[in-house]
Amino acid sequence: MKRKIGLILVLAIALSVVGISPRPTHAQGVEITIWMTGGDVDAQVAKEAAAAWEAATGNTVTVEAIDWGSAHARILTAATSGEGPDIITGGLSWGIEFGELGGMIDLNERYPEDVAALGAADNPGIWKSIVSTDGAVYGVPYDLTTYLMFSRPDLLEGLGLTVPQTWDELLAAQEAIKAANENNEGGVAIGWGNTDWLGYSNFLWQAGGDWYDDECNVTIDSEEAAEALDFYASLYDAGVPTDSATAIEAGLDSGLYPVSLQGNWIVGGLDASYPDMVGKWQASPLPAGPTGSRSAFIGGRIMGIMSFSEHVDEAFDLIKYYNTEDAAKALIASSTAQNTLFIPPATDFIQYTAYGDNIREALTAVLEEAKGPPNCPGWEAATSDVTLQIQAVIFEGADSEDAVAEMAAIMEDNME
């Protein structure tokens, strides 16, 4: 597979988005409309952070929140009808999907040097997921989400445990906490991606396996993948809840779940919602697998321009502004005021994230090894059936080697 991501990074060594500042665009008095996938708070944060760009350019920014449940369908309709916003945000794979339908601008083709600068400054793991196999870039990162391990060291110490650092320690913690809790309940909780391909990806990478190689050849049918699936299933066999609605935050507070693997978005609300827990919880990278890797899934939102926009240059100037140091600080400040953790995609800007040294240190460590979802053809279509194979092992005791072989067949069929 021919990728341009490596070339982008090489060409951009001398470039940096850190120094980019708002500048007058080709037109003034232009209104740029953004569909912000998320909630009203996300839209408010993006609007507030755009104030400096509006003042510098004479343009205005309108941000409309569209919820995750309906966003994909709405943007797909916009992409195929030619009617909608100038800019969209959404899942990492959406840019490639809508771009290949002709609904989005290839930013790498139109603004190669600027895209190179963004690629050089941002977390490399996220870029591998958003660059298409032919090198097109239909959206650049707006923010990041990733897994963290949340724990209560004080409660673990009372059980003679420490914060788990390895798979074995994670499983041992599950067994010990469950045994100590009333009614033999609780232990370790998994939130984001519980029992599906996303949650399994962490263990797959930590075992040294992967879904595809760099050329998009399917590689899931491996000993490492089977080992990871066996361990993943063993956690549930030991009592990790399979309910995706598990109250992780409340369990962290009560001690029912003093260890949890969850997305970073709970950080902002923990102290506000559970004041008695202030100073007692911590965030860490995920436990290491047999290879020593602590690799974790990284997600987030891309920001791209619809192909029918009448203000492409102005829209891209706004996107570049959102990737500046000043904008990162504004996005973080506005998010923090709403008890929300905003993680900028630029590596150098992680230092500005809120909620203290523990969160910054944990994020820095996690993002060094983090990986995003595959960008290979057919992956999105394959995920639901891949998850069924994972769940067959978890819920039905299916053989892991058979399951990864079937996953490989599913993925290969969807590439055709």
PAKOLNU-54295 format. One record per residue (C-alpha): x, y, z; residue number from 1. Coordinates in Angstrom, 1 decimal, m for minus. Example, Ala and Ser with C-alpha at 12.3 -4.5 7.8 and 13.67 -1.06 7.14 Angstrom:
REM PAKOLNU-54295
NODE   east  north     up   k
NODE   12.3   m4.5    7.8   1
NODE   13.7   m1.1    7.1   2
REM end
This chain:
REM PAKOLNU-54295
NODE   east  north     up   k
NODE    0.0    0.0    0.0   1
NODE    1.3    3.4   m0.9   2
NODE    1.0    5.8    1.9   3
NODE    1.9    9.5    2.0   4
NODE    1.9    9.9    5.7   5
NODE    5.6    9.1    5.9   6
NODE    6.4   11.6    3.2   7
NODE    4.2   14.2    4.9   8
NODE    6.1   13.8    8.1   9
NODE    9.5   14.0    6.4  10
NODE    8.6   17.1    4.4  11
NODE    7.4   18.9    7.4  12
NODE   10.3   18.6    9.8  13
NODE   10.9   22.3    9.6  14
NODE    7.3   23.3    9.7  15
NODE    5.2   23.8   12.7  16
NODE    1.6   24.8   13.5  17
NODE    2.7   26.3   16.8  18
NODE    3.4   29.6   15.2  19
NODE    0.3   29.8   13.1  20
NODE   m1.9   32.7   14.0  21
NODE   m5.2   34.0   12.6  22
NODE   m4.7   36.0    9.4  23
NODE   m6.9   37.8    7.0  24
NODE   m8.4   35.3    4.5  25
NODE   m9.4   35.8    0.9  26
NODE  m12.7   37.3    2.0  27
NODE  m14.1   39.1    5.0  28
NODE  m17.6   39.0    6.3  29
NODE  m17.9   35.3    5.5  30
NODE  m19.9   33.0    7.7  31
NODE  m18.4   29.5    8.3  32
NODE  m20.8   26.9    9.5  33
NODE  m19.6   23.9   11.4  34
NODE  m21.5   20.7   12.3  35
NODE  m20.0   19.6   15.6  36
NODE  m20.5   15.9   16.2  37
NODE  m21.1   15.7   20.0  38
NODE  m23.3   17.7   22.3  39
NODE  m24.1   21.3   23.0  40
NODE  m21.0   21.7   25.2  41
NODE  m18.8   20.6   22.3  42
NODE  m20.4   23.2   20.1  43
NODE  m20.1   25.9   22.7  44
NODE  m16.4   25.2   23.3  45
NODE  m15.7   25.3   19.5  46
NODE  m17.6   28.6   19.2  47
NODE  m15.9   30.3   22.1  48
NODE  m12.5   29.2   21.0  49
NODE  m13.1   30.7   17.5  50
NODE  m13.5   34.2   18.9  51
NODE   m9.9   35.2   18.2  52
NODE  m10.1   34.0   14.6  53
NODE  m13.4   35.9   14.1  54
NODE  m11.8   39.1   15.4  55
NODE   m8.7   38.7   13.3  56
NODE  m10.5   37.8   10.0  57
NODE  m13.7   39.7   10.2  58
NODE  m15.5   36.4    9.6  59
NODE  m18.1   34.6   11.8  60
NODE  m18.3   31.0   12.9  61
NODE  m21.6   29.3   13.5  62
NODE  m21.4   25.9   15.3  63
NODE  m24.3   23.5   15.3  64
NODE  m24.2   20.4   17.6  65
NODE  m25.3   17.1   16.1  66
NODE  m25.4   14.1   18.3  67
NODE  m23.4   11.0   17.6  68
NODE  m26.5    8.9   17.0  69
NODE  m27.6   10.9   14.0  70
NODE  m24.4   12.7   12.9  71
NODE  m23.2   10.0   10.4  72
NODE  m26.5    9.8    8.6  73
NODE  m26.8   13.6    8.4  74
NODE  m23.3   14.1    7.1  75
NODE  m23.8   11.3    4.6  76
NODE  m26.9   13.0    3.3  77
NODE  m25.1   16.3    3.1  78
NODE  m22.2   14.7    1.2  79
NODE  m24.5   13.1   m1.4  80
NODE  m26.9   16.0   m1.7  81
NODE  m24.4   18.9   m1.9  82
NODE  m26.2   20.8    0.9  83
NODE  m24.9   21.3    4.4  84
NODE  m22.2   23.0    6.4  85
NODE  m18.7   24.2    5.4  86
NODE  m17.0   22.1    8.0  87
NODE  m17.9   18.8    9.7  88
NODE  m16.4   17.0   12.6  89
NODE  m16.9   13.3   13.2  90
NODE  m15.3    9.9   13.6  91
NODE  m11.8    9.2   12.4  92
NODE  m13.0    7.1    9.4  93
NODE  m15.6    9.5    8.3  94
NODE  m13.3   11.7    6.3  95
NODE  m12.1    8.8    4.1  96
NODE  m15.7    7.4    3.8  97
NODE  m17.3   10.7    2.7  98
NODE  m14.3   11.8    0.8  99
NODE  m14.3    8.8   m1.4 100
NODE  m18.0    9.6   m2.1 101
NODE  m16.9   13.0   m3.4 102
NODE  m18.3   14.8   m0.5 103
NODE  m15.1   16.3    1.0 104
NODE  m12.1   18.2   m0.1 105
NODE   m8.7   16.4   m0.2 106
NODE   m6.8   18.8    2.0 107
NODE   m3.5   17.1    1.2 108
NODE   m4.0   17.8   m2.5 109
NODE   m5.1   21.4   m2.1 110
NODE   m2.9   22.5    0.9 111
NODE    0.1   20.0    1.0 112
NODE    2.5   22.2    3.0 113
NODE   m0.1   23.1    5.6 114
NODE   m1.2   19.5    6.0 115
NODE    2.4   18.5    6.3 116
NODE    2.9   20.9    9.1 117
NODE   m0.2   19.6   10.9 118
NODE    1.0   16.0   10.4 119
NODE    4.4   16.8   11.8 120
NODE    3.0   18.4   15.0 121
NODE    0.2   15.9   15.8 122
NODE    0.2   12.5   17.4 123
NODE    1.4   10.1   14.7 124
NODE   m0.9    7.3   15.8 125
NODE   m4.0    9.3   14.9 126
NODE   m2.6   10.2   11.4 127
NODE   m2.2    6.6   10.4 128
NODE   m6.0    6.3   10.8 129
NODE   m7.1    9.3    8.8 130
NODE   m4.8    9.2    5.8 131
NODE   m6.4    7.1    3.0 132
NODE   m4.5    4.3    1.4 133
NODE   m3.8    6.6   m1.6 134
NODE   m2.6    9.4    0.5 135
NODE   m5.7   11.6    0.6 136
NODE   m6.4   13.6    3.7 137
NODE  m10.1   14.5    3.9 138
NODE  m10.0   15.6    7.5 139
NODE   m7.4   16.5   10.1 140
NODE   m7.5   15.8   13.8 141
NODE   m9.6   18.2   16.0 142
NODE   m9.3   16.4   19.3 143
NODE   m8.2   13.1   20.8 144
NODE   m9.8   10.4   23.0 145
NODE   m8.0    7.5   24.5 146
NODE   m8.2    4.8   27.2 147
NODE   m6.9    5.4   30.7 148
NODE   m6.8    3.1   33.7 149
NODE   m8.6    4.7   36.6 150
NODE   m7.9    3.4   40.1 151
NODE   m8.2    4.0   43.8 152
NODE   m4.8    3.2   45.2 153
NODE   m6.1    3.7   48.8 154
NODE   m8.7    1.0   48.4 155
NODE   m6.3   m1.4   46.6 156
NODE   m3.8   m1.0   49.4 157
NODE   m6.4   m2.1   51.9 158
NODE   m6.7   m5.3   50.0 159
NODE   m2.9   m5.8   49.8 160
NODE   m2.9   m4.8   46.1 161
NODE   m1.2   m2.1   44.1 162
NODE   m2.3   m0.5   40.8 163
NODE   m2.1   m3.3   38.2 164
NODE    1.0   m2.9   35.9 165
NODE    0.6   m6.2   33.9 166
NODE   m2.1   m8.5   32.6 167
NODE   m1.4  m10.9   35.4 168
NODE   m1.8   m8.2   38.0 169
NODE   m5.0   m7.0   36.3 170
NODE   m6.6  m10.4   36.5 171
NODE   m5.4  m10.9   40.0 172
NODE   m6.9   m7.6   41.0 173
NODE  m10.3   m8.7   39.5 174
NODE  m10.3  m11.9   41.5 175
NODE   m9.2  m10.3   44.8 176
NODE  m11.6   m7.3   44.7 177
NODE  m14.5   m9.5   43.8 178
NODE  m13.7  m11.9   46.6 179
NODE  m13.5   m9.0   49.1 180
NODE  m16.7   m7.3   48.1 181
NODE  m20.1   m8.1   49.5 182
NODE  m22.0  m10.7   47.5 183
NODE  m18.9  m11.5   45.5 184
NODE  m19.4   m8.6   43.2 185
NODE  m17.3   m5.9   41.5 186
NODE  m13.7   m5.8   40.7 187
NODE  m12.4   m4.4   37.4 188
NODE  m14.7   m2.6   35.0 189
NODE  m14.3   m2.0   31.3 190
NODE  m16.3    0.9   29.8 191
NODE  m15.5    2.0   26.3 192
NODE  m15.7   m0.8   23.8 193
NODE  m16.7   m3.4   26.4 194
NODE  m16.8   m6.9   24.8 195
NODE  m16.3   m5.6   21.3 196
NODE  m13.5   m5.1   18.8 197
NODE  m12.5   m1.7   20.2 198
NODE  m11.9   m3.0   23.7 199
NODE  m10.1   m6.1   22.4 200
NODE   m7.8   m3.9   20.3 201
NODE   m5.9   m2.8   23.4 202
NODE   m5.0   m6.4   24.3 203
NODE   m4.3   m7.4   20.7 204
NODE   m1.7   m4.7   20.4 205
NODE   m0.2   m5.3   23.8 206
NODE    0.3   m9.0   22.8 207
NODE    2.1   m8.0   19.7 208
NODE   m0.7   m8.6   17.2 209
NODE   m2.5   m6.3   14.8 210
NODE   m5.5   m6.3   12.5 211
NODE   m3.5   m5.5    9.3 212
NODE    0.1   m4.9    8.3 213
NODE    1.3   m1.6    6.8 214
NODE    0.2   m2.8    3.3 215
NODE   m3.3   m3.6    4.5 216
NODE   m2.7   m7.4    4.4 217
NODE   m5.0   m9.0    7.1 218
NODE   m2.8  m10.2   10.0 219
NODE   m5.4  m11.0   12.7 220
NODE   m5.1  m14.8   12.3 221
NODE   m2.0  m15.1   14.6 222
NODE   m0.9  m16.7   17.8 223
NODE   m0.7  m13.2   19.4 224
NODE   m4.3  m12.4   18.4 225
NODE   m5.5  m15.7   19.9 226
NODE   m3.5  m15.1   23.1 227
NODE   m5.0  m11.7   23.5 228
NODE   m8.5  m13.0   22.9 229
NODE   m8.0  m15.8   25.5 230
NODE   m6.9  m13.2   28.1 231
NODE   m9.7  m10.8   27.2 232
NODE  m12.2  m13.6   27.7 233
NODE  m10.5  m14.7   31.0 234
NODE  m11.3  m11.3   32.5 235
NODE  m15.0  m11.8   31.9 236
NODE  m14.8  m15.4   33.1 237
NODE  m13.4  m13.9   36.4 238
NODE  m16.3  m11.6   36.8 239
NODE  m15.6   m8.4   34.8 240
NODE  m19.1   m7.1   34.0 241
NODE  m20.2   m7.4   30.4 242
NODE  m22.9   m4.7   30.8 243
NODE  m21.8   m1.7   28.8 244
NODE  m23.8    0.5   31.1 245
NODE  m21.7   m0.3   34.2 246
NODE  m21.6    2.7   36.5 247
NODE  m17.8    3.1   36.4 248
NODE  m17.6    6.5   38.1 249
NODE  m19.9    5.5   41.0 250
NODE  m18.1    2.2   41.3 251
NODE  m14.8    4.0   41.6 252
NODE  m16.3    6.1   44.4 253
NODE  m17.9    3.3   46.3 254
NODE  m15.1    0.8   45.8 255
NODE  m17.2   m1.6   43.9 256
NODE  m14.9   m1.0   40.9 257
NODE  m11.6    0.4   42.2 258
NODE   m9.9   m0.3   38.9 259
NODE  m11.5    0.6   35.5 260
NODE  m10.5    0.8   31.9 261
NODE  m12.4    3.7   30.4 262
NODE  m12.2    6.6   28.0 263
NODE  m10.7    9.9   29.2 264
NODE  m14.0   11.8   29.0 265
NODE  m14.9   10.9   32.6 266
NODE  m11.9   12.8   34.0 267
NODE  m13.7   16.2   34.1 268
NODE  m16.7   15.1   36.1 269
NODE  m15.1   12.9   38.7 270
NODE  m14.2   15.5   41.3 271
NODE  m17.3   17.6   40.6 272
NODE  m19.6   14.6   40.9 273
NODE  m17.8   12.8   43.7 274
NODE  m16.3   15.4   46.1 275
NODE  m15.4   12.7   48.7 276
NODE  m13.1   11.1   46.2 277
NODE  m11.0   14.2   45.4 278
NODE   m7.4   13.3   45.7 279
NODE   m8.0    9.6   46.1 280
NODE   m8.2    8.5   42.5 281
NODE   m5.6    8.4   39.8 282
NODE   m5.2    7.8   36.1 283
NODE   m2.5    5.5   34.6 284
NODE   m1.6    3.9   31.3 285
NODE   m3.1    0.4   30.7 286
NODE   m1.4   m2.6   32.1 287
NODE    1.4   m4.0   30.0 288
NODE    0.9   m7.2   27.9 289
NODE    3.4  m10.0   27.4 290
NODE    5.5   m7.9   25.1 291
NODE    5.8   m5.1   27.6 292
NODE    3.5   m2.8   25.5 293
NODE    0.9   m0.7   27.1 294
NODE   m0.6    0.3   23.8 295
NODE   m4.2    1.7   23.9 296
NODE   m6.8    2.6   21.4 297
NODE   m6.9    6.3   20.4 298
NODE   m9.9    8.0   18.9 299
NODE  m11.1   11.5   18.4 300
NODE  m12.8   13.7   15.9 301
NODE  m11.6   14.8   12.5 302
NODE  m12.4   18.2   11.0 303
NODE  m12.8   18.5    7.3 304
NODE  m14.4   20.7    4.6 305
NODE  m17.4   19.6    2.5 306
NODE  m16.7   19.7   m1.3 307
NODE  m19.6   22.0   m2.0 308
NODE  m18.5   24.7    0.4 309
NODE  m18.3   28.2   m1.2 310
NODE  m15.6   29.3    1.3 311
NODE  m13.0   26.5    1.2 312
NODE  m10.0   28.8    1.8 313
NODE  m11.6   30.5    4.7 314
NODE  m12.8   27.2    6.2 315
NODE   m9.3   25.8    6.0 316
NODE   m7.8   28.9    7.6 317
NODE  m10.2   28.3   10.5 318
NODE   m9.2   24.6   10.7 319
NODE   m5.5   25.7   10.9 320
NODE   m6.4   28.2   13.6 321
NODE   m8.0   25.4   15.7 322
NODE   m4.6   23.7   15.6 323
NODE   m2.6   26.6   17.0 324
NODE   m1.2   27.0   20.5 325
NODE   m3.6   29.8   21.3 326
NODE   m6.6   27.9   20.1 327
NODE   m5.6   24.8   22.0 328
NODE   m5.4   26.9   25.2 329
NODE   m8.8   28.4   24.5 330
NODE  m10.4   25.0   23.7 331
NODE   m8.9   23.6   26.9 332
NODE  m10.0   26.5   29.1 333
NODE  m13.6   26.5   27.7 334
NODE  m13.8   22.7   28.1 335
NODE  m12.5   22.8   31.7 336
NODE  m15.1   25.4   32.6 337
NODE  m17.7   22.8   31.5 338
NODE  m16.0   20.0   33.5 339
NODE  m14.7   18.4   30.3 340
NODE  m11.2   17.2   29.4 341
NODE  m10.1   18.4   25.9 342
NODE   m7.1   16.7   24.5 343
NODE   m5.5   18.6   21.6 344
NODE   m3.9   16.5   18.8 345
NODE   m0.6   18.3   18.7 346
NODE    1.9   16.5   20.9 347
NODE    3.5   19.8   22.2 348
NODE    0.1   21.0   23.5 349
NODE   m0.6   18.1   25.8 350
NODE    1.3   20.1   28.4 351
NODE   m1.6   22.5   28.5 352
NODE   m4.3   19.9   29.3 353
NODE   m6.2   20.5   32.6 354
NODE   m6.7   18.5   35.7 355
NODE   m3.2   18.3   37.0 356
NODE    0.1   16.6   36.6 357
NODE   m1.3   13.1   37.0 358
NODE   m3.6   13.5   34.0 359
NODE   m0.9   15.1   31.9 360
NODE    1.7   12.4   32.7 361
NODE   m0.8    9.6   32.1 362
NODE   m1.9   11.1   28.7 363
NODE    1.7   11.6   27.7 364
NODE    2.6    8.0   28.4 365
NODE   m0.5    6.6   26.8 366
NODE   m0.2    8.6   23.6 367
NODE    3.4    7.5   23.1 368
NODE    2.1    4.0   22.2 369
NODE   m1.5    4.7   21.2 370
NODE   m2.9    3.4   17.9 371
NODE   m6.0    4.4   16.0 372
NODE   m8.4    2.2   14.1 373
NODE   m7.3    0.7   10.7 374
NODE   m7.7    2.8    7.6 375
NODE   m7.8   m0.3    5.4 376
NODE  m10.6   m0.9    2.8 377
NODE  m13.6   m2.8    4.2 378
NODE  m12.7   m2.4    7.9 379
NODE  m15.8   m0.4    8.9 380
NODE  m18.0   m2.9    7.2 381
NODE  m16.3   m5.8    8.9 382
NODE  m16.4   m4.6   12.5 383
NODE  m19.8   m5.8   13.5 384
NODE  m19.1   m9.4   12.3 385
NODE  m15.6   m9.2   13.9 386
NODE  m17.2   m8.3   17.2 387
NODE  m19.5  m11.3   16.9 388
NODE  m16.5  m13.6   16.8 389
NODE  m15.0  m11.9   19.8 390
NODE  m18.2  m12.3   21.7 391
NODE  m18.5  m15.9   20.7 392
NODE  m15.3  m16.6   22.7 393
NODE  m16.5  m14.4   25.6 394
NODE  m20.0  m15.6   26.0 395
NODE  m20.0  m19.0   24.4 396
NODE  m16.6  m20.4   25.1 397
NODE  m15.7  m20.6   21.4 398
NODE  m12.1  m21.5   20.5 399
NODE   m9.9  m18.3   20.1 400
NODE   m7.9  m19.7   17.2 401
NODE  m11.0  m20.5   15.3 402
NODE  m12.4  m17.0   16.1 403
NODE   m9.3  m15.1   14.8 404
NODE   m9.3  m17.3   11.7 405
NODE  m12.9  m16.4   11.1 406
NODE  m12.2  m12.7   11.7 407
NODE   m9.5  m12.9    9.0 408
NODE  m11.9  m14.4    6.5 409
NODE  m14.5  m11.7    7.3 410
NODE  m12.0   m8.9    6.9 411
NODE  m10.6  m10.3    3.6 412
NODE  m14.2  m10.7    2.2 413
NODE  m14.9   m7.1    3.0 414
NODE  m11.8   m5.9    1.2 415
NODE  m13.2   m7.2   m2.1 416
REM end
